Amino acid sequence: MPILVLLFIALPILELLVVIEVARGIGVGPTLALIVASAIAGALLLRSQGRTAWGRFNLALAEGRIPARETFDGAMIIFGGALLLTPGFITDATGLALLLPPTRALLRRGLGGLARRRMAFTWRVARPGSSRPTGEPPPGPFPRRPSTYDYEGTAREVDESEHQLPEGGRDA
């Protein structure tokens, strides 16, 4: 709840205070021109960075890689563009930081490390008739051992003509 309070109540108040102070310093006209110019620059930057991220996303798919980095970059570009289109100087600075590749890389590295520390995936196999995994101690506090299993598979689309049902109408 405190994050929502900051986003929807405190941030607009801070934005208004900053806009008022800038208007006092340089005048109302130049302040409004800066706000409009930042929105236009944000839209242009969003467009160019979005195209670049989309190209890298498609390249990752073509290479058979999971586009995790590209997906994160795309999300940050969309979020940064939305912040740049929002009137205000605080949101503009934050949005610009999210649209620039070096700061996005820093954020990606920091959040990736945080996510890896907070999320651990484990596979456990229980003995038949038992709810506790084989050779594992009873559930307790973290940290748990990570899994060493790796799964891979393939799929292909099957046409109706390739798949003939037997006489009974059920798959054999």
N, C-alpha and C positions, 0 to 999 in steps of 0.2 A: 504493500500500500504506500509506503513512503516514496517509492520511485514514481508512482503515479501522481502523487501530490507534487513532487518536484517537476514532473513533465507538464502537467496541466495547470498548475497554479503558480509555482515559483518561477519557472522558466519564462512564461509570458510577462510576468511582472519585471523580471530582470531585463528582458529584451526591451520593454518599454522604457525603463530607466536609462539603459544604454543609448537608445534612440534619442531620448530627450537630451541627454548630455552631449551627444554628438551634434544634435541640432543647435544647442546653445553655443558649441564651439565653432561650427562652420556654417550654420544657418539652416533653415528649414528646406529650402530648395535643393542645395547640394546634398543634404541628408537623404531626401526622397530620391534624388538622382542616383545616389550610391546604392540605395535599396533596390531600385529598378535595375540598375546595371549589374548588381550581383545576381539577381534572378535570371537575367538574360545570359550572363556568363556561366551561371550554373547549368542552365538548360543546354548550352553549347558543350560544356565540359562533360555533362552527363551523356550527351549523345555520342561524343567521340570515345569516351572511356567505355561506355556501354557496348559500342561496336567492337572495340578491341577485346573486351572481356568475352563477348559472344563468339568471336573468332577463336580465342584460346579455348573456350568451352568445346566448340565443335572439333578443334584439333585434338584435344584430349580424348574425345569420344572416338575419333577416327583412329587414333593410336591405340585404342583399347584400354586406356587408363581411366580410372575413376576420377571425374573432374571435381574433386573436393575443393582444391584451391580456387579453381575457376568459379565454382558455385559461391564460395565465400566472397570472392571479389565482386561477383555480380550483385550479391545481396548488399554489400557495403556501398557499391556504386549507386544502386537504387535508393538506399537510405540517405546517402550523402547528397544525391540530387534532390530528394524531397526536402532535405534540410536547407539546401541552397535556394530552393524556390519559396521557402517559408520566409516572410519578411522578418528581418532582424539581423543584428551583427553577430550575436553569439551562435545562432544556428548556422549562419553563413560560414563562420570560422570552422565549426565542427564539420559541416558538409564539405567544405573545401579539403579538410584533412582526410576525409573518407574518400574523396575522389582522386587524390594524388597517390600514385603507386608506392612511393617509399613509405608513407605513413600507413597505407593499407597493409603493407608487408609487415611493419612493426606490430600493428594490431592483430594481424593474422597469427603471427608468431606467439604473441602474448596470450591470445585467447585459445590458440591451439594447445599450448602448454597447460593452461588452466583446465581445458576440457579433458586432456589426457590424464591429469592428476585426479580429476573428479569422477571420471567414468572408467570403470574397469569391467570388462566383459569376461565372464567365466562360464564354461560349460561343465556341468556336473552330470554324471551318470549314476543312477540309483540301481542297487541290486533289485532283482525281481522280488516284489512283495515288500520292499523297504522304501521308505520315503527319504532315507539319508543316502547321499552319494557313497559309492564304493571307496573305501580307504580314506575317506575324508572325516575330519573331526566334526562334531555337531556345529550348527551355525553359530557364529560369534561375531565379534567386532571386526572391522576391516583392518588391515588389508587382506584381500583374498589373492590366491595365486592366479595369475593370468593363464588363459588357455593356450595350448600349443597347437591346436587343431587348425587346419586351413582347408576350406572347402572351395571347390571350383566346379562349374558346370556350363553346359551349353544348351541352347534351345534353337528350334527352327519352326517356322510356320508350316502347318499342314493343311493342304487343301482338302475339301470335302471329297473330291474324286480319288485322292490317295487313300482315304480311310473308308474302307468298305465294312459295313456292319454284317455280322453273320445272320443266318436265318432268324434266330430268335429276337433280333433287334438289340442285342446287348453286346458289348465288347467281349472278346474272348480272353 
